[in-house]
C-alpha cells in the first residue's frame, strides 16, 4: 500500500483522515500545529489542571485513534498565531503567515520516505512545489468550494445583510494566488461534495483531476430516538458556527416572518463577540452557543428537523449527522444536501439565499409532524450508506491508482 505524508497546520477533518490512513496502513506521519493524544499523561494533566472552558476550546486538538508515533507537531507556530490575533493582527493575515512558515518547516526526510503527500487548501502551495522537486504526487484535499466562488457569495451576503459585514472576510489576494497554484499543480484534488466539484470545474479545474470522496458519519453515536415527542413544541435545530456564511441571518429573518405559535428554534454553535449583538430576542428562539461535539447526538434526538441554510460549504457534516440521528434536514444547494437528500422524502432542499423557500419548507415540516417522523426514518436509512469505512476504501483506491 502506498504511504502518504499528511500535512495540516490546523484541524478541519485532517485528524479523521489521519485515522483513516492509519486504518488502511497508508500513513507515514501526520504533521500539524497542536496535537494532544487522548490518553497521554500531558493531556490528562491539562484536563485536570485547566478550567473546563479552556479544555473545551482545545477539544478538537485532542486526538483519538492516532498513536503518538505518527504525530509531529509545531505548537510554537500555532500559539504564536493565536497571540498575534489577540494583539490585533487580522486573522487571515496571521493564518497566511502561519501556513507559509509551517510548510517550510517540514523536513526533506519526510518527503523522501513518503510515496505521496496530502495537503489542504490555502496551506499547500509550498508543499506542491516541494513534491515536484522530489518527484512525488501531491493530493490536495479541498475542504471548501472554490475561493472565487466564495468571494462572489460573500459580496452577495454583505449586500443583503450589511450588519453582518464584519463576519464575512473575503479571501486575501495572496490566498487566491496560492490556491490557484495549488489547483494548477495538484496531481489529484479530493472534494467531498458535488457543490465543491462544480465550483472547481466552473473556475477552470480539469474535471479528470477531481476525485469525490464523501465524508462518513458515526452511525453508532448518532442514532434516532425511539421516544415520542409528547407535548413539547415542534423543534427546529441549527448546528454550526453562528455566522452569515452559514445562513444564520437568513434563518433569523425566516423565523421572524413565521412567528409560529407552537414551535421553537434552537441555535447551537460558536458565536463571536461581534456577532452576539446581532442576535434578536424572538419568541421561541433559544441560542445555546458552542457545545461539545459529544452533546450533539442528544440535541439531535430531542429535535424534529435540522435546518441548515448555508450559503457556502465544502460538505456540511452536520447534515449527515442529523440524518443518522433520524432527522429530516432542510438544506441549501450550497451544501452536501443535493447529494444526500431526496426532496420531500428524507428532507427538504432549498436554493441558497432563498428566504421564501426556507419559510415554505419550515411551514411544511410544522404542518405534518407525523410525516416528519417517517421522513426521519428514511433519512437514517440514507445516512447508513455513508460510513467512515467506505471513506477509507475510497482513499485506498485513490492512493493505489497513483
C-alpha positions as CSV (number, residue, x, y, z in Angstrom):
1,X,0.0,0.0,0.0
2,X,1.5,3.4,-0.9
3,X,2.3,5.6,2.1
4,X,1.2,9.2,2.4
5,X,2.6,12.2,4.4
6,X,-0.3,14.2,5.7
7,X,0.1,17.9,6.5
8,X,-2.3,20.4,8.0
9,X,-1.3,23.3,10.3
10,X,-4.8,23.5,11.8
11,X,-7.6,20.9,12.2
12,X,-10.7,20.7,9.9
13,X,-11.1,17.0,9.2
14,X,-7.4,16.2,9.0
15,X,-7.4,14.1,12.2
16,X,-10.2,12.0,10.8
17,X,-8.3,11.5,7.6
18,X,-5.1,10.6,9.6
19,X,-7.1,7.8,11.5
20,X,-8.4,6.6,8.1
21,X,-4.9,6.4,6.6
22,X,-3.7,4.5,9.7
23,X,-6.6,2.1,9.3
24,X,-5.7,1.3,5.7
25,X,-1.9,1.2,6.6
26,X,-1.2,4.2,4.4
27,X,0.2,6.9,6.7
28,X,3.9,7.8,7.3
29,X,3.3,10.8,9.6
30,X,0.8,13.5,10.3
31,X,2.2,17.0,10.7
32,X,0.1,19.6,12.4
33,X,0.2,22.6,14.8
34,X,-1.0,21.4,18.2
35,X,-1.6,17.7,18.8
36,X,-2.6,16.1,22.1
37,X,-3.0,12.3,22.4
38,X,-6.2,11.5,24.4
39,X,-4.7,9.1,27.0
40,X,-1.3,10.7,27.2
41,X,-0.1,12.0,30.7
42,X,0.1,15.6,29.4
43,X,-3.4,15.6,28.1
44,X,-4.8,14.1,31.4
45,X,-2.8,16.8,33.4
46,X,-4.3,19.6,31.2
47,X,-7.8,18.3,31.7
48,X,-7.3,18.2,35.4
49,X,-5.4,21.5,35.9
50,X,-7.0,23.8,33.4
51,X,-10.5,25.3,33.6
52,X,-13.3,23.4,31.8
53,X,-13.8,26.2,29.4
54,X,-10.2,26.0,28.2
55,X,-10.3,22.3,27.7
56,X,-13.4,22.6,25.6
57,X,-11.6,25.1,23.4
58,X,-8.8,22.6,22.7
59,X,-11.1,19.6,22.4
60,X,-10.5,19.4,18.6
61,X,-6.8,19.2,19.2
62,X,-7.1,16.1,21.4
63,X,-6.8,13.1,19.0
64,X,-8.3,9.7,19.5
65,X,-7.1,6.7,17.5
66,X,-3.8,8.3,16.4
67,X,-0.8,6.8,18.1
68,X,1.9,9.3,19.2
69,X,4.4,7.7,16.9
70,X,2.5,9.1,13.9
71,X,2.3,12.7,15.2
72,X,4.6,15.6,14.5
73,X,3.6,19.0,15.9
74,X,4.9,22.5,15.7
75,X,2.9,24.1,18.6
76,X,5.0,27.3,18.8
77,X,3.7,28.4,15.4
78,X,0.1,27.9,16.3
79,X,0.5,29.6,19.7
80,X,2.3,32.5,18.2
81,X,-0.5,32.9,15.6
82,X,-3.2,32.9,18.4
83,X,-1.2,35.5,20.3
84,X,-0.8,37.7,17.2
85,X,-4.5,37.7,16.6
86,X,-5.2,38.6,20.3
87,X,-2.9,41.5,19.9
88,X,-4.9,42.8,16.9
89,X,-3.3,41.3,13.8
90,X,-6.0,40.5,11.2
91,X,-6.8,36.7,11.4
92,X,-6.4,36.0,7.7
93,X,-3.0,37.6,7.6
94,X,-1.9,35.7,10.7
95,X,-3.1,32.4,9.3
96,X,-1.5,33.1,5.9
97,X,1.9,33.6,7.6
98,X,1.4,30.5,9.8
99,X,0.7,28.4,6.7
100,X,3.8,29.6,4.9
101,X,6.1,29.0,7.8
102,X,4.5,25.6,8.6
103,X,5.1,24.3,5.1
104,X,8.7,25.4,5.2
105,X,9.3,23.6,8.5
106,X,8.5,20.1,7.2
107,X,11.9,18.3,6.8
108,X,13.1,17.0,3.5
109,X,13.3,13.5,5.0
110,X,9.5,13.4,5.4
111,X,9.1,13.9,1.6
112,X,11.8,11.4,0.8
113,X,10.2,8.5,2.7
114,X,6.6,9.1,1.6
115,X,5.1,7.8,-1.7
116,X,2.7,10.8,-1.9
117,X,1.9,14.0,0.1
118,X,-1.6,15.1,1.1
119,X,-2.2,18.8,2.0
120,X,-5.2,21.1,2.3
121,X,-6.4,24.2,0.6
122,X,-4.7,27.5,1.5
123,X,-1.8,25.7,3.2
124,X,-0.2,23.6,0.5
125,X,1.3,25.8,-2.3
126,X,4.8,25.2,-1.0
127,X,4.1,21.5,-0.4
128,X,3.2,21.2,-4.0
129,X,6.4,22.8,-5.1
130,X,8.5,20.6,-2.9
131,X,6.6,17.5,-4.2
132,X,7.7,18.5,-7.7
133,X,11.3,18.7,-6.5
134,X,11.1,15.2,-5.0
135,X,9.1,13.8,-8.0
136,X,6.2,12.8,-5.7
137,X,2.5,13.0,-6.4
138,X,0.6,15.8,-4.5
139,X,-3.0,15.3,-3.4
140,X,-4.9,18.5,-2.5
141,X,-7.8,17.9,-0.1
142,X,-10.2,20.8,-1.0
143,X,-12.2,21.3,2.2
144,X,-14.5,24.0,0.8
145,X,-15.7,25.2,-2.6
146,X,-13.6,27.4,-4.9
147,X,-12.3,30.7,-3.3
148,X,-13.5,32.9,-6.2
149,X,-17.0,31.5,-5.7
150,X,-16.6,32.2,-2.0
151,X,-15.7,35.8,-2.8
152,X,-18.7,36.2,-5.0
153,X,-21.1,34.7,-2.4
154,X,-19.7,36.9,0.4
155,X,-20.3,40.0,-1.6
156,X,-23.8,38.9,-2.2
157,X,-24.4,38.2,1.5
158,X,-22.9,41.5,2.6
159,X,-25.3,43.3,0.2
160,X,-28.3,41.5,1.8
161,X,-27.2,41.6,5.4
162,X,-24.8,44.6,5.8
163,X,-24.9,44.4,9.6
164,X,-23.1,41.1,9.4
165,X,-20.3,42.6,7.2
166,X,-17.6,42.1,9.7
167,X,-18.4,38.4,9.9
168,X,-17.6,38.0,6.2
169,X,-13.9,38.3,5.4
170,X,-13.2,37.9,1.7
171,X,-10.0,35.9,0.8
172,X,-6.8,37.9,0.7
173,X,-5.3,38.3,-2.8
174,X,-2.3,36.3,-1.8
175,X,-4.6,33.4,-0.7
176,X,-6.3,33.5,-4.0
177,X,-3.0,33.2,-5.8
178,X,-1.8,30.4,-3.6
179,X,-5.0,28.4,-4.1
180,X,-4.7,29.0,-7.9
181,X,-1.2,27.5,-7.7
182,X,-2.5,24.5,-5.6
183,X,-5.3,23.8,-8.1
184,X,-2.9,24.1,-11.1
185,X,-0.2,21.8,-9.7
186,X,-2.1,19.1,-7.7
187,X,-1.9,15.6,-9.1
188,X,-5.4,15.0,-7.8
189,X,-7.9,17.2,-6.0
190,X,-10.2,15.5,-3.5
191,X,-13.6,17.0,-2.8
192,X,-16.4,15.8,-0.6
193,X,-19.5,17.1,-2.4
194,X,-20.8,17.8,-5.9
195,X,-21.2,21.5,-4.9
196,X,-17.4,21.8,-4.4
197,X,-16.7,19.8,-7.5
198,X,-19.0,22.1,-9.6
199,X,-17.3,25.2,-8.3
200,X,-13.8,24.0,-9.2
201,X,-14.9,23.0,-12.7
202,X,-16.6,26.4,-13.2
203,X,-13.4,28.1,-12.4
204,X,-11.2,26.0,-14.8
205,X,-10.1,23.0,-12.9
206,X,-10.0,19.9,-15.3
207,X,-12.7,17.5,-14.3
208,X,-10.5,14.5,-14.7
209,X,-8.2,15.6,-11.8
210,X,-11.1,15.9,-9.3
211,X,-12.0,12.9,-7.1
212,X,-15.1,12.9,-5.0
213,X,-14.8,11.2,-1.6
214,X,-17.8,12.0,0.7
215,X,-17.2,12.0,4.4
216,X,-18.7,9.4,6.7
217,X,-20.7,9.6,9.9
218,X,-20.5,7.7,13.2
219,X,-23.7,5.6,13.0
220,X,-23.1,4.3,16.5
221,X,-23.0,7.7,18.1
222,X,-25.8,9.3,16.0
223,X,-28.9,7.2,16.5
224,X,-32.6,8.0,16.2
225,X,-34.8,8.5,19.3
226,X,-37.5,6.0,20.0
227,X,-39.3,8.3,22.4
228,X,-42.5,10.1,21.3
229,X,-42.3,13.9,21.0
230,X,-45.1,14.3,23.5
231,X,-46.5,17.7,24.2
232,X,-43.3,19.7,23.6
233,X,-43.2,22.3,20.8
234,X,-42.1,21.3,17.4
235,X,-38.3,21.9,17.4
236,X,-36.1,23.1,14.7
237,X,-32.4,22.8,15.3
238,X,-29.4,24.7,13.8
239,X,-25.9,23.4,14.4
240,X,-22.9,25.3,13.1
241,X,-20.9,28.5,13.6
242,X,-23.3,31.3,14.1
243,X,-22.2,33.3,11.0
244,X,-23.6,34.8,7.9
245,X,-21.9,32.2,5.8
246,X,-23.9,29.5,7.5
247,X,-27.1,31.4,6.7
248,X,-27.9,32.4,10.2
249,X,-29.3,35.9,9.3
250,X,-31.5,34.3,6.7
251,X,-32.8,31.8,9.2
252,X,-33.5,34.5,11.8
253,X,-35.3,36.5,9.1
254,X,-37.4,33.5,8.3
255,X,-38.2,32.8,12.0
256,X,-39.2,36.5,12.4
257,X,-41.6,36.1,9.4
258,X,-43.1,32.8,10.6
259,X,-43.6,33.5,14.3
260,X,-45.1,30.0,14.9
261,X,-47.2,29.6,17.9
262,X,-46.2,26.1,18.9
263,X,-42.6,25.7,17.7
264,X,-39.1,26.7,18.7
265,X,-35.7,27.2,17.0
266,X,-32.6,26.1,18.9
267,X,-29.3,27.6,17.6
268,X,-26.1,25.7,18.6
269,X,-22.6,26.8,17.7
270,X,-19.8,29.1,18.5
271,X,-20.6,32.9,18.5
272,X,-18.0,35.6,18.1
273,X,-18.4,38.8,20.3
274,X,-19.1,40.9,17.2
275,X,-22.0,38.6,16.2
276,X,-23.7,38.3,19.5
277,X,-25.3,41.8,19.5
278,X,-26.9,40.9,16.1
279,X,-28.9,38.1,17.6
280,X,-32.5,39.2,18.2
281,X,-34.8,38.3,21.1
282,X,-37.5,36.5,19.2
283,X,-40.3,34.3,20.7
284,X,-39.3,30.6,20.6
285,X,-35.7,31.3,19.8
286,X,-33.0,29.8,22.0
287,X,-29.3,30.4,21.4
288,X,-27.2,27.9,23.3
289,X,-23.8,28.8,21.9
290,X,-21.0,26.3,21.5
291,X,-21.5,22.8,22.8
292,X,-19.0,19.8,22.8
293,X,-19.4,17.5,19.9
294,X,-20.3,14.7,22.3
295,X,-23.5,16.6,23.1
296,X,-24.8,16.8,19.5
297,X,-26.4,13.3,19.4
298,X,-28.7,14.1,22.3
299,X,-29.5,17.6,20.9
300,X,-30.4,15.9,17.6
301,X,-32.5,13.2,19.2
302,X,-34.6,15.8,21.1
303,X,-35.4,17.8,17.9
304,X,-37.6,17.3,14.9
305,X,-35.9,18.9,11.9
306,X,-32.3,20.2,11.3
307,X,-32.3,23.5,9.3
308,X,-29.0,24.3,7.5
309,X,-29.5,27.1,5.0
310,X,-25.7,27.7,4.4
311,X,-24.5,30.0,1.7
312,X,-21.2,28.2,1.2
313,X,-19.8,24.9,2.3
314,X,-17.4,22.1,1.3
315,X,-19.8,19.5,2.7
316,X,-21.6,20.2,5.9
317,X,-21.1,17.1,8.0
318,X,-23.9,18.1,10.4
319,X,-26.3,17.2,7.6
320,X,-25.3,13.6,7.7
321,X,-25.1,13.5,11.5
322,X,-28.7,14.8,11.8
323,X,-29.9,12.3,9.2
324,X,-28.1,9.5,11.0
325,X,-29.9,10.7,14.2
326,X,-33.3,10.3,12.5
327,X,-33.9,13.9,11.5
328,X,-35.0,15.2,8.1
329,X,-32.9,18.2,7.1
330,X,-33.8,21.4,5.4
331,X,-30.5,22.2,3.5
332,X,-29.4,24.6,0.8
333,X,-27.9,23.6,-2.5
334,X,-24.6,25.0,-1.4
335,X,-24.0,22.1,0.9
336,X,-24.0,18.3,0.6
337,X,-27.8,18.4,0.7
338,X,-28.2,17.9,-3.1
339,X,-26.1,14.7,-2.8
340,X,-27.8,13.0,0.1
341,X,-31.4,14.4,0.3
342,X,-34.3,13.4,-1.8
343,X,-36.6,16.4,-1.6
344,X,-39.9,15.6,0.2
345,X,-38.8,12.1,1.1
346,X,-36.0,12.4,3.7
347,X,-35.6,16.1,3.8
348,X,-36.2,19.4,2.0
349,X,-33.9,21.2,-0.5
350,X,-33.8,24.9,-1.0
351,X,-31.7,27.3,-3.0
352,X,-29.1,29.3,-1.1
353,X,-30.4,32.8,-0.2
354,X,-34.0,31.7,-0.9
355,X,-35.8,33.0,2.2
356,X,-39.2,32.2,0.7
357,X,-38.1,28.6,0.0
358,X,-36.8,28.3,3.6
359,X,-40.1,29.6,5.0
360,X,-42.1,27.1,2.9
361,X,-40.0,24.2,4.0
362,X,-40.3,25.1,7.6
363,X,-44.1,25.6,7.3
364,X,-44.5,22.3,5.5
365,X,-42.5,20.5,8.3
366,X,-44.6,22.0,11.1
367,X,-47.9,21.2,9.3
368,X,-47.2,17.4,9.1
369,X,-45.4,16.1,12.3
370,X,-46.4,12.5,11.6
371,X,-44.9,12.6,8.2
372,X,-41.7,14.2,9.6
373,X,-41.2,11.1,11.7
374,X,-41.4,8.9,8.6
375,X,-39.0,11.2,6.8
376,X,-36.6,10.9,9.7
377,X,-36.6,7.1,9.4
378,X,-35.9,7.5,5.6
379,X,-33.1,9.9,6.5
380,X,-31.5,7.4,8.8
381,X,-31.6,4.8,6.0
382,X,-29.9,7.2,3.6
383,X,-27.2,8.1,6.1
384,X,-26.3,4.4,6.6
385,X,-24.6,4.4,3.2
386,X,-22.1,7.0,4.4
387,X,-19.6,5.2,6.6
388,X,-16.1,6.1,7.6
389,X,-15.1,2.6,6.4
390,X,-16.4,3.5,2.9
391,X,-14.5,6.8,3.1
392,X,-11.3,4.7,3.8
393,X,-12.0,2.4,0.9
394,X,-12.2,5.3,-1.5
395,X,-8.9,6.8,-0.2
396,X,-7.3,3.3,-0.6
397,X,-8.5,3.2,-4.2
398,X,-7.1,6.7,-4.9
399,X,-3.7,6.1,-3.4
400,X,-3.4,2.8,-5.2
401,X,-4.2,4.5,-8.5
402,X,-1.2,6.8,-8.1
